[in-house]
Structure formats: C-alpha cells, structure tokens
Amino acid sequence: MFFLPLAAGFEFNHRSAEQAWLETHGHGYIGQWVALNGGKLISHGPNAALLRDDARSQGVECPFVVRVPVDFGTPSAGWLLT
C-alpha cells in the first residue's frame, strides 16, 4: 500500500469530537442534516447546503456536515444478507 506524505505542518483532523457528538446526540436528529464544529452543534435541518452556508457565516471555515440516518443506532449486519 502506498501513502503520500503530509505536507510539513499539516495536521490531519480525524473529526473525533464530531463523531463523539453524533454517538451521544445523534438520536435526537434522525433524518436531519447536522453541521458540527468540534463537539458543538452549529445548526440542523433538511438542507445540507444551507447548513454549510450558515456555519460559514458564523466563521466556521470547514464544518462537519452529515445526515443522521433513519436507522441511526440500529446494529448493522448487512454483510450477512448476501
């Protein structure tokens, strides 16, 4: 496997704070888009582009925007169905 080196001074953001927020609070936003910055909810609603624009207007250059799936929290074993 081949990996490209990161540019000097570049730090990769794993979005672990956002993932933790989703695990804790995602059940309250099922079927909606959420915009997060770190462990903070910026906005939520049915339109991802509007959420992104709202986050940027609040000074968040690169918000984490994701749709909380309808089956959020349901264990997945889809590979067993093949």
C-alpha positions in Angstrom: 0.0 0.0 0.0 1.3 3.5 -0.9 0.8 6.5 1.3 1.6 10.1 0.3 3.4 12.1 3.0 1.5 15.0 4.5 2.8 18.5 3.9 5.0 19.9 6.6 3.0 21.4 9.4 -0.3 19.8 8.2 -2.2 18.0 10.9 -5.0 15.6 9.9 -8.3 16.2 11.5 -10.0 12.8 12.3 -13.2 14.6 13.4 -13.2 12.5 16.6 -15.1 15.3 18.6 -17.8 15.3 15.9 -18.1 11.5 15.9 -18.4 11.5 19.7 -21.1 14.2 19.5 -23.0 12.1 17.0 -22.8 9.0 19.2 -24.2 11.0 22.1 -26.7 13.3 20.5 -27.4 11.8 17.0 -30.7 10.1 18.1 -32.3 13.5 18.5 -31.7 14.5 14.9 -32.6 11.3 12.9 -33.3 12.0 9.3 -31.8 15.5 9.5 -28.6 17.1 8.4 -26.4 18.4 11.2 -23.5 20.9 11.0 -20.9 20.4 13.7 -17.7 22.1 14.7 -15.7 20.1 17.2 -18.2 18.9 19.8 -20.6 21.7 19.1 -23.8 21.7 17.1 -24.0 24.7 14.8 -27.3 24.0 13.1 -29.6 21.3 11.8 -32.3 20.9 9.2 -33.3 19.3 5.9 -30.8 21.1 3.6 -27.0 20.4 3.8 -26.0 23.4 1.6 -27.9 25.9 3.8 -26.3 24.4 7.0 -22.9 24.7 5.4 -23.5 28.3 4.5 -24.9 29.1 7.9 -21.8 27.6 9.6 -19.5 29.6 7.3 -21.4 32.8 8.1 -20.6 32.0 11.8 -16.9 31.8 11.0 -16.6 28.1 10.7 -14.4 27.6 7.6 -14.9 23.8 7.3 -17.9 22.5 9.2 -18.6 18.8 9.5 -21.9 18.3 7.8 -23.6 14.9 7.8 -27.0 13.4 7.6 -28.1 11.3 10.6 -29.5 8.2 9.0 -33.1 7.0 9.7 -31.6 3.7 11.1 -29.2 5.5 13.4 -28.2 3.4 16.3 -29.5 0.2 14.8 -26.9 -2.6 14.6 -25.9 -3.4 11.1 -25.1 -6.9 9.8 -25.8 -6.3 6.1 -22.9 -8.5 5.1 -24.9 -11.5 6.5 -27.7 -11.0 4.0 -25.6 -11.8 0.9 
